Amino acid sequence: MPEILMVRKREYTEQRSPTLNTVLMVEETLRKADEVMTIGKLKRILPKQVMHQTLMAVIDYLEYSGKITVHEDKVLWTFKPQSKLKKTQGLIVR
């Protein structure tokens, strides 16, 4: 049975579009965190202030891309990249 991905549609008067720097900053903060944290705590520990609508757009993107899990306003980093070298083991170059 195929898995259906749902994208949350937020109803804001003005949708905020995050910059790449903002997305990377949130990603790095979540990756370094060793715990499940609330969105409020995430906002407090970010190195720079981020508007709530912008942060929620980043969180929606990261959840859609499979890097985080969100449950009841709590966020957890779940992404573990695979090494390209591990995939190429056993291949012979001619």
Sequence and secondary structure as in RCSB ss.txt:
>XXXX:A:sequence
MPEILMVRKREYTEQRSPTLNTVLMVEETLRKADEVMTIGKLKRILPKQVMHQTLMAVIDYLEYSGKITVHEDKV
LWTFKPQSKLKKTQGLIVR
>XXXX:A:secstr
            SS     HHHHHHHHHHHHH  S EEHHHHHHHSSS   HHHHHHHHHHHHHTTSEEEETTEE
EE      HHHHHTT    
